[in-house]
């Protein structure tokens, strides 16, 4: 169940179906991101795609010698852009593909706009949609790409989970007969969860390479913006981290910070050994040929070394500057232990440290609020006063109450602290760069326990019912998990480890986004109505629709 490969094959099929000749790939904002994740520019150039354009761009030139392959989401805006495009075509012929199903009425409108008959093909199944959310479209796109018709379970405590399950089921059932779905003895299972059941995980510092990059630097469609790094060179202001094309990253993305430091050192040493001979050593034709043959590989390795040394160096700087090792230790104690007396002391001590950033200070209070929300001796009001005295902005202070409103005990269907956590907490130490050590990595996201129970056949139907009358009698083999409100890279690590350690079970994790602390808090503010302006409409009604 390789989603990246499925999308890549879909795009390849689109390009190949247009036949030989020079092509332009016409996309929207979101399909541009999809293509950039699964294809490098050099790979797609080999398929005779020489130009990449946005359908909403007003400055495109007419190039009648190019074929246009349109890969778009089936939105009203994109349909309107296509109508305008077909009325004044800039390319010789058009092959139109949508990332999801499109209605008959919209196909008819496009056909009427094609007065010059430049459309060779439109790919989009007939479906009259109701008000479908973006999550429904994304989920069904993946299911259709993987040719999976799953049984669906959803989180009963979340009306959003049930509504999404019903929307997906409606579309997949309708489309089932139109696709050659694989028939298996044990059908795949789609499990739909709600982020608010575990609001702690996206608030924690996560210490794998991939997670740290996203948390501290931001990882957007495999790209990192390093333009604000002190003394950064022009070539490294934006870098790409892709497991598909970067062997070092693929081998290290799930390793912890200390291990990354060791592996960076090994990478540097290996690089030094493979450095090409100087020109003074080129004494024969064979020497010259060997240099020419090895130089591209050396240059690629040089770029890899420069990139990862820069990224890890900046991570190390931020960890030191923000005292994140000390912050993380307290975070882990708040998330995993049940010692209120110690918790209030360590949180208050850190809030008095001027080197702790505003965001980290607020995060500690949020974790305390979630963990000891109903404790008889809660000092939350006092901690809020401490934040005020530190000069923490009003918006950040409001986030504390918003997080409790979003994912507090009144809302969530599960307890964040399981009995297992209380008796088997182990401090795991690892050494980081520059001698930094003693970081706790005790926490496991709620998703780990949920999937473990699911695999063992112990996940309660009373909390996670099946949609419809049928249920899965056998142990599930293919499991797709979708988290409304976004997944995290710590949860991706959980799924990675379960896949490695559970023979016969394959799990794919998805969500409405990949969250770090900042993006999660923005989601929380929107969901609880704490933000103003047009952004509220993006998640309007989400919180009020909960059970």
C-alpha positions as CSV (number, residue, x, y, z in Angstrom):
1,X,0.0,0.0,0.0
2,X,2.5,2.6,-1.2
3,X,0.5,5.8,-1.7
4,X,3.4,7.7,-3.2
5,X,3.9,5.0,-5.8
6,X,0.2,4.9,-6.6
7,X,0.1,8.7,-7.2
8,X,3.3,8.5,-9.2
9,X,1.9,5.7,-11.4
10,X,-1.3,7.8,-11.9
11,X,0.6,10.8,-13.1
12,X,2.8,8.6,-15.3
13,X,-0.3,7.1,-17.0
14,X,-1.6,10.6,-17.7
15,X,1.6,11.6,-19.4
16,X,2.0,8.4,-21.4
17,X,-1.6,8.5,-22.6
18,X,-1.0,11.8,-24.3
19,X,1.5,10.1,-26.7
20,X,4.9,11.4,-27.9
21,X,5.7,15.0,-28.3
22,X,6.5,18.1,-26.2
23,X,4.1,18.7,-23.3
24,X,3.1,21.3,-20.7
25,X,1.7,20.2,-17.3
26,X,-1.1,22.5,-16.3
27,X,-1.9,22.3,-12.6
28,X,-3.5,24.1,-9.7
29,X,-1.8,25.1,-6.3
30,X,-2.5,21.7,-4.7
31,X,-1.8,19.4,-7.6
32,X,1.5,21.3,-8.0
33,X,2.4,20.2,-4.5
34,X,1.3,16.6,-5.2
35,X,3.5,16.3,-8.3
36,X,6.5,17.9,-6.6
37,X,6.3,15.3,-3.8
38,X,6.3,12.3,-6.1
39,X,8.5,13.5,-9.1
40,X,11.7,15.3,-9.4
41,X,12.0,17.8,-12.2
42,X,14.7,15.8,-13.9
43,X,12.5,12.6,-13.8
44,X,9.5,14.3,-15.3
45,X,11.6,16.0,-18.0
46,X,12.5,12.6,-19.3
47,X,8.9,12.1,-20.1
48,X,8.9,15.1,-22.5
49,X,7.2,17.4,-20.0
50,X,9.2,20.7,-20.6
51,X,6.9,23.3,-19.0
52,X,5.0,23.5,-15.7
53,X,2.2,26.1,-15.4
54,X,-0.6,27.0,-13.1
55,X,-4.1,27.1,-14.5
56,X,-4.8,30.3,-12.6
57,X,-1.8,32.1,-14.1
58,X,-2.7,35.1,-16.2
59,X,0.8,35.5,-17.8
60,X,1.0,32.3,-19.8
61,X,2.1,32.5,-23.4
62,X,0.4,30.8,-26.3
63,X,2.5,27.7,-27.4
64,X,0.6,25.8,-30.0
65,X,3.4,23.3,-30.4
66,X,2.8,21.9,-26.9
67,X,0.3,19.4,-25.8
68,X,-1.4,20.3,-22.5
69,X,-1.9,17.7,-19.7
70,X,-4.2,19.2,-17.1
71,X,-4.1,17.7,-13.6
72,X,-6.5,19.5,-11.4
73,X,-8.7,19.2,-8.4
74,X,-12.4,19.2,-9.4
75,X,-13.3,22.5,-7.7
76,X,-15.7,25.2,-9.1
77,X,-12.7,27.6,-9.4
78,X,-10.7,25.1,-11.5
79,X,-13.7,24.3,-13.7
80,X,-14.1,28.1,-14.4
81,X,-10.4,28.4,-15.2
82,X,-10.7,25.5,-17.6
83,X,-13.7,27.0,-19.3
84,X,-11.7,30.2,-19.9
85,X,-8.8,28.2,-21.1
86,X,-10.8,26.2,-23.6
87,X,-12.5,29.3,-25.0
88,X,-9.0,30.7,-25.8
89,X,-6.7,27.7,-26.0
90,X,-3.0,28.4,-25.7
91,X,-1.9,24.8,-26.6
92,X,-2.6,22.4,-29.5
93,X,-4.6,19.8,-27.6
94,X,-5.8,19.1,-24.1
95,X,-5.8,16.0,-21.9
96,X,-7.8,16.8,-18.8
97,X,-7.5,14.7,-15.6
98,X,-9.1,15.4,-12.2
99,X,-7.8,14.2,-8.9
100,X,-11.3,13.1,-7.9
101,X,-14.7,12.5,-9.4
102,X,-16.5,15.3,-11.2
103,X,-20.2,15.8,-11.9
104,X,-21.9,15.2,-15.3
105,X,-23.1,18.8,-15.3
106,X,-19.6,20.1,-15.0
107,X,-18.4,17.8,-17.8
108,X,-21.2,19.1,-19.9
109,X,-20.2,22.8,-19.2
110,X,-16.6,22.0,-20.2
111,X,-17.8,20.3,-23.4
112,X,-19.8,23.4,-24.4
113,X,-16.8,25.6,-23.8
114,X,-14.6,23.4,-26.1
115,X,-15.8,25.3,-29.2
116,X,-12.5,24.7,-31.0
117,X,-12.5,21.0,-30.2
118,X,-9.1,21.0,-28.6
119,X,-10.0,18.5,-25.8
120,X,-8.8,15.0,-26.7
121,X,-9.8,13.4,-23.4
122,X,-11.5,14.1,-20.0
123,X,-10.9,11.7,-17.1
124,X,-13.5,12.1,-14.3
125,X,-16.2,9.8,-13.1
126,X,-19.9,10.7,-13.0
127,X,-21.0,11.7,-9.6
128,X,-23.5,14.3,-8.3
129,X,-21.8,15.4,-5.1
130,X,-23.4,16.9,-2.0
131,X,-21.3,19.2,0.2
132,X,-18.2,17.2,0.4
133,X,-15.3,18.3,2.5
134,X,-11.8,18.5,1.3
135,X,-10.9,15.5,3.5
136,X,-13.5,13.4,1.8
137,X,-12.1,14.2,-1.6
138,X,-8.6,13.5,-0.5
139,X,-9.5,10.1,1.1
140,X,-11.5,8.8,-1.8
141,X,-8.8,9.9,-4.2
142,X,-6.3,7.7,-2.3
143,X,-8.7,4.8,-2.0
144,X,-9.4,4.9,-5.7
145,X,-5.7,5.2,-6.6
146,X,-4.9,2.1,-4.4
147,X,-8.0,0.3,-5.7
148,X,-9.3,-0.3,-2.2
149,X,-12.9,-0.6,-1.1
150,X,-12.5,-0.8,2.7
151,X,-14.7,-1.6,5.6
152,X,-14.8,1.5,7.7
153,X,-14.6,2.1,11.5
154,X,-14.8,5.5,13.0
155,X,-14.4,7.3,16.4
156,X,-17.9,7.3,18.0
157,X,-17.1,10.3,20.2
158,X,-16.6,12.5,17.1
159,X,-19.5,13.4,14.9
160,X,-16.9,14.6,12.4
161,X,-15.5,11.1,12.1
162,X,-18.9,9.6,11.5
163,X,-19.8,12.2,8.9
164,X,-16.5,11.7,7.0
165,X,-17.0,7.9,7.2
166,X,-20.5,8.2,5.7
167,X,-19.3,10.5,2.9
168,X,-16.4,8.2,2.0
169,X,-18.6,5.2,2.1
170,X,-21.2,6.8,-0.2
171,X,-18.6,7.7,-2.8
172,X,-16.7,4.4,-2.7
173,X,-19.8,2.3,-2.8
174,X,-21.1,4.2,-5.9
175,X,-17.7,4.0,-7.6
176,X,-16.9,0.4,-6.7
177,X,-18.4,-1.2,-9.8
178,X,-16.5,1.2,-12.1
179,X,-13.1,0.2,-10.9
180,X,-11.2,-3.1,-10.9
181,X,-10.8,-3.4,-7.1
182,X,-8.6,-6.1,-5.8
183,X,-10.7,-8.9,-4.3
184,X,-9.1,-10.2,-1.1
185,X,-10.3,-12.7,1.5
186,X,-9.8,-10.1,4.2
187,X,-11.0,-6.7,3.1
188,X,-8.9,-3.6,4.0
189,X,-10.0,-1.5,6.9
190,X,-10.2,2.3,7.1
191,X,-10.1,3.8,10.6
192,X,-11.2,7.4,10.9
193,X,-10.0,9.2,14.1
194,X,-10.2,12.8,15.4
195,X,-7.1,14.8,16.4
196,X,-8.9,16.2,19.5
197,X,-8.8,12.7,21.1
198,X,-5.0,13.3,21.5
199,X,-4.1,16.9,21.7
200,X,-1.0,16.2,23.6
201,X,1.1,14.6,20.9
202,X,1.3,17.6,18.5
203,X,2.3,19.8,21.5
204,X,5.4,17.8,22.3
205,X,8.9,18.2,20.9
206,X,9.5,15.2,18.7
207,X,13.1,14.0,18.4
208,X,13.4,12.0,15.2
209,X,15.2,13.7,12.3
210,X,12.1,14.2,10.2
211,X,10.0,15.3,13.1
212,X,12.6,17.8,14.4
213,X,13.0,19.3,10.9
214,X,9.2,19.9,10.7
215,X,8.9,21.2,14.3
216,X,11.9,23.6,14.3
217,X,12.4,24.5,10.6
218,X,9.1,23.6,8.9
219,X,8.8,20.9,6.2
220,X,6.4,21.9,3.4
221,X,6.1,19.5,0.4
222,X,9.6,18.1,1.2
223,X,11.1,21.6,1.2
224,X,12.8,23.5,4.0
225,X,13.2,27.3,4.0
226,X,16.6,28.0,5.5
227,X,16.8,31.6,4.3
228,X,16.7,32.9,8.0
229,X,19.7,30.8,9.1
230,X,22.6,33.0,10.1
231,X,25.3,33.1,7.4
232,X,23.5,30.7,5.0
233,X,24.9,30.4,1.5
234,X,22.7,31.2,-1.5
235,X,22.6,27.6,-2.7
236,X,21.2,26.4,0.7
237,X,18.5,29.0,1.3
238,X,15.9,26.3,0.3
239,X,16.7,22.6,0.3
240,X,14.7,19.5,-0.5
241,X,14.4,16.5,1.9
242,X,12.9,13.5,0.1
243,X,13.2,9.9,1.1
244,X,12.6,9.0,-2.6
245,X,15.7,10.8,-3.8
246,X,18.0,11.2,-0.8
247,X,19.5,8.0,0.5
248,X,20.9,9.6,3.7
249,X,17.5,11.1,4.6
250,X,15.7,7.8,3.8
251,X,18.0,5.9,6.1
252,X,17.9,8.5,9.0
253,X,14.5,10.1,9.0
254,X,13.2,7.9,11.9
255,X,16.5,8.0,13.9
256,X,16.9,10.2,17.0
257,X,18.9,13.4,17.2
258,X,22.0,11.7,18.8
259,X,22.2,9.0,16.1
260,X,21.9,11.7,13.4
261,X,25.0,13.4,14.8
262,X,27.0,10.2,14.6
263,X,25.8,9.4,11.1
264,X,26.6,13.0,9.9
265,X,30.1,12.4,11.1
266,X,30.3,9.1,9.2
267,X,28.9,10.8,6.1
268,X,31.6,13.5,6.2
269,X,34.4,10.9,6.6
270,X,33.1,8.9,3.7
271,X,32.9,12.0,1.6
272,X,36.5,12.9,2.4
273,X,37.6,9.4,1.3
274,X,35.8,9.7,-2.1
275,X,37.1,13.2,-2.9
276,X,38.4,13.0,-6.5
277,X,42.1,13.3,-7.2
278,X,43.5,16.7,-7.9
279,X,44.3,17.7,-11.5
280,X,48.0,17.2,-10.8
281,X,47.3,13.5,-10.4
282,X,45.6,13.2,-13.9
283,X,48.6,11.7,-15.7
284,X,46.9,9.5,-18.2
285,X,43.8,9.2,-20.3
286,X,42.5,6.6,-17.9
287,X,42.9,9.0,-15.0
288,X,41.0,11.6,-16.8
289,X,38.2,9.2,-17.7
290,X,37.9,8.0,-14.1
291,X,37.7,11.6,-12.9
292,X,34.9,12.4,-15.4
293,X,33.0,9.2,-14.6
294,X,33.2,9.8,-10.8
295,X,32.7,13.5,-10.7
296,X,28.8,13.5,-11.0
297,X,28.6,11.1,-8.1
298,X,31.0,13.1,-6.1
299,X,29.1,16.4,-6.8
300,X,25.9,14.7,-5.8
301,X,27.4,13.5,-2.6
302,X,28.9,17.0,-1.9
303,X,25.4,18.5,-2.2
304,X,24.0,15.8,0.2
305,X,26.8,16.5,2.8
306,X,26.4,20.3,2.6
307,X,22.6,20.0,2.9
308,X,22.5,17.7,5.9
309,X,25.4,19.3,7.8
310,X,23.6,22.7,7.4
311,X,20.2,21.3,8.5
312,X,21.6,19.4,11.5
313,X,23.8,22.3,12.5
314,X,20.8,24.6,12.5
315,X,18.7,22.1,14.5
316,X,21.6,21.9,17.0
317,X,21.7,25.7,17.3
318,X,18.0,26.0,17.9
319,X,18.0,23.2,20.5
320,X,20.7,25.0,22.4
321,X,19.3,28.5,22.0
322,X,15.8,27.5,23.2
323,X,17.1,25.0,25.8
324,X,14.9,22.4,24.2
325,X,16.5,19.5,26.0
326,X,15.4,20.8,29.4
327,X,12.0,21.8,28.0
328,X,11.5,18.3,26.5
329,X,12.3,16.6,29.7
330,X,9.5,18.5,31.5
331,X,7.2,17.9,28.5
332,X,7.7,14.1,28.8
333,X,7.0,14.2,32.5
334,X,3.8,16.1,32.0
335,X,2.7,13.7,29.2
336,X,3.6,10.4,30.8
337,X,3.8,10.7,34.6
338,X,1.2,11.3,37.3
339,X,3.1,13.5,39.8
340,X,1.2,16.8,40.2
341,X,3.5,18.1,43.0
342,X,6.6,17.7,40.9
343,X,4.8,18.9,37.7
344,X,3.8,22.3,39.1
345,X,7.3,22.9,40.4
346,X,9.2,22.1,37.2
347,X,6.7,24.0,35.0
348,X,6.9,27.1,37.2
349,X,10.7,26.9,37.3
350,X,11.0,26.9,33.5
351,X,8.5,29.7,33.2
352,X,10.9,31.9,35.2
353,X,13.8,31.1,32.8
354,X,14.1,34.0,30.3
355,X,15.8,31.8,27.7
356,X,12.6,29.7,27.3
357,X,10.8,31.0,24.2
358,X,7.2,32.3,24.5
359,X,5.9,29.4,22.4
360,X,7.7,26.8,24.6
361,X,6.4,28.5,27.8
362,X,2.8,28.4,26.5
363,X,3.2,24.8,25.4
364,X,4.3,23.7,28.9
365,X,1.2,25.4,30.4
366,X,-1.0,23.7,27.8
367,X,0.4,20.3,28.6
368,X,-0.1,21.0,32.3
369,X,-3.7,22.1,31.7
370,X,-4.5,19.0,29.7
371,X,-2.8,16.6,32.1
372,X,-4.2,18.1,35.4
373,X,-7.3,19.7,34.0
374,X,-9.5,18.5,36.9
375,X,-6.9,18.1,39.6
376,X,-8.2,19.4,43.0
377,X,-5.0,21.4,43.5
378,X,-4.6,22.7,40.0
379,X,-2.4,25.9,39.8
380,X,-3.5,26.7,36.2
381,X,-4.7,30.3,37.1
382,X,-1.4,30.9,38.8
383,X,0.6,29.6,35.7
384,X,-1.5,31.9,33.5
385,X,-0.5,34.8,35.7
386,X,3.2,33.7,35.3
387,X,2.7,33.9,31.5
388,X,1.2,37.3,31.8
389,X,4.2,38.5,33.9
390,X,6.6,37.1,31.3
391,X,4.9,39.4,28.7
392,X,3.4,36.5,26.8
393,X,1.0,37.9,24.2
394,X,-2.8,37.7,24.8
395,X,-3.3,35.5,21.8
396,X,-0.8,32.9,23.0
397,X,-2.5,33.0,26.5
398,X,-5.9,32.5,24.9
399,X,-4.5,29.4,23.2
400,X,-4.2,27.6,26.6
401,X,-8.0,27.7,27.1
402,X,-8.6,26.9,23.4
403,X,-6.5,23.7,23.7
404,X,-8.5,22.6,26.7
405,X,-11.8,23.4,24.9
406,X,-10.5,21.5,21.8
407,X,-9.1,18.4,23.4
408,X,-10.0,18.4,27.1
409,X,-11.6,15.6,29.1
410,X,-15.1,16.8,28.2
411,X,-14.3,16.3,24.5
412,X,-12.0,13.3,24.1
413,X,-13.3,9.8,24.0
414,X,-10.1,8.2,25.4
415,X,-7.8,8.8,28.4
416,X,-4.5,10.2,27.4
417,X,-2.7,8.4,30.3
418,X,-3.2,4.6,30.0
419,X,-2.5,2.2,33.0
420,X,0.5,0.8,31.0
421,X,2.1,4.2,30.9
422,X,2.0,4.6,34.6
423,X,3.8,1.4,35.4
424,X,6.3,1.0,32.6
425,X,7.7,4.5,32.1
426,X,11.4,4.2,31.2
427,X,13.9,7.1,30.7
428,X,15.7,6.6,27.4
429,X,18.9,8.5,27.1
430,X,20.7,9.5,24.0
431,X,23.6,11.8,23.3
432,X,23.1,14.7,21.1
433,X,25.4,17.0,19.3
434,X,28.0,19.0,21.3
435,X,27.6,16.8,24.3
436,X,23.9,17.5,24.9
437,X,22.3,14.4,26.5
438,X,19.5,13.1,28.8
439,X,16.4,13.7,26.7
440,X,13.4,11.7,27.6
441,X,11.5,9.9,24.8
442,X,8.9,8.1,27.0
443,X,5.8,9.3,25.2
444,X,3.9,7.2,22.8
445,X,0.9,8.7,21.0
446,X,-2.6,7.5,21.7
447,X,-2.6,6.1,18.1
448,X,-0.1,3.4,19.2
449,X,-2.5,1.9,21.7
450,X,-5.4,2.3,19.3
451,X,-3.7,0.4,16.5
452,X,-2.3,-2.2,18.8
453,X,-5.8,-3.0,20.1
454,X,-7.1,-3.0,16.5
455,X,-4.5,-5.5,15.3
456,X,-5.2,-7.8,18.3
457,X,-8.9,-7.6,17.7
458,X,-9.5,-5.8,21.0
459,X,-10.6,-2.4,19.8
460,X,-14.0,-1.9,21.3
461,X,-17.0,-1.6,18.9
462,X,-18.6,0.6,21.5
463,X,-15.9,3.3,21.0
464,X,-15.0,2.6,17.3
465,X,-18.1,1.1,15.6
466,X,-18.2,-0.2,12.0
467,X,-20.1,1.8,9.5
468,X,-23.0,-0.5,8.4
469,X,-24.0,-3.9,9.6
470,X,-20.9,-5.8,8.6
471,X,-17.8,-6.3,10.7
472,X,-14.4,-7.7,10.2
473,X,-14.1,-11.2,11.7
474,X,-10.5,-11.8,10.8
475,X,-7.3,-10.0,11.8
476,X,-7.0,-6.9,9.5
477,X,-4.1,-7.0,7.0
478,X,-4.3,-3.7,5.2
479,X,-5.2,-0.8,7.6
480,X,-5.6,2.9,6.5
481,X,-5.8,5.4,9.3
482,X,-7.0,9.0,8.7
483,X,-6.8,11.6,11.4
484,X,-9.2,14.6,11.1
485,X,-7.2,17.6,12.3
486,X,-3.9,16.2,11.1
487,X,-1.3,13.6,11.9
488,X,2.2,14.1,13.3
489,X,5.6,12.7,12.5
490,X,5.7,11.0,15.9
491,X,2.6,9.1,14.8
492,X,4.3,8.3,11.5
493,X,7.1,6.8,13.5
494,X,4.6,4.7,15.4
495,X,3.1,3.4,12.2
496,X,6.6,2.7,10.8
497,X,7.5,0.6,13.9
498,X,4.2,-1.3,13.8
499,X,4.8,-2.1,10.2
500,X,8.3,-3.4,11.0
501,X,7.3,-5.4,14.0
502,X,3.9,-6.9,13.0
503,X,4.3,-9.4,10.2
504,X,1.3,-9.7,7.8
505,X,-0.1,-6.2,8.7
506,X,0.4,-3.1,6.5
507,X,-0.6,0.3,7.8
508,X,-0.8,3.6,6.0
509,X,-1.2,6.8,7.9
510,X,-3.0,9.9,6.6
511,X,-4.6,13.1,7.8
512,X,-6.0,16.4,6.8
513,X,-2.4,17.8,7.3
514,X,0.9,17.0,8.9
515,X,1.0,19.0,12.1
516,X,3.7,20.7,14.1
517,X,3.1,22.7,17.2
518,X,2.5,26.0,15.3
519,X,0.1,24.6,12.7
520,X,-1.8,22.6,15.3
521,X,-2.4,25.7,17.5
522,X,-3.6,27.6,14.5
523,X,-6.1,24.7,13.8
524,X,-7.1,24.8,17.5
525,X,-7.8,28.6,17.4
526,X,-9.9,28.2,14.3
527,X,-11.8,25.2,15.6
528,X,-12.7,26.9,18.8
529,X,-13.7,30.2,17.2
530,X,-10.7,32.1,18.7
531,X,-9.5,33.4,15.4
532,X,-11.2,36.3,13.6
533,X,-11.9,37.0,9.9
534,X,-12.5,34.7,7.0
535,X,-10.3,31.9,8.3
536,X,-13.0,30.9,10.7
537,X,-15.1,29.6,7.9
538,X,-12.5,26.9,7.1
539,X,-13.5,24.9,10.2
540,X,-16.9,26.5,11.0
541,X,-19.1,24.2,13.1
542,X,-16.3,21.7,13.8
543,X,-16.3,22.1,17.5
544,X,-20.0,22.6,17.9
545,X,-20.7,19.3,16.1
546,X,-19.1,17.2,18.7
547,X,-21.0,14.8,20.9
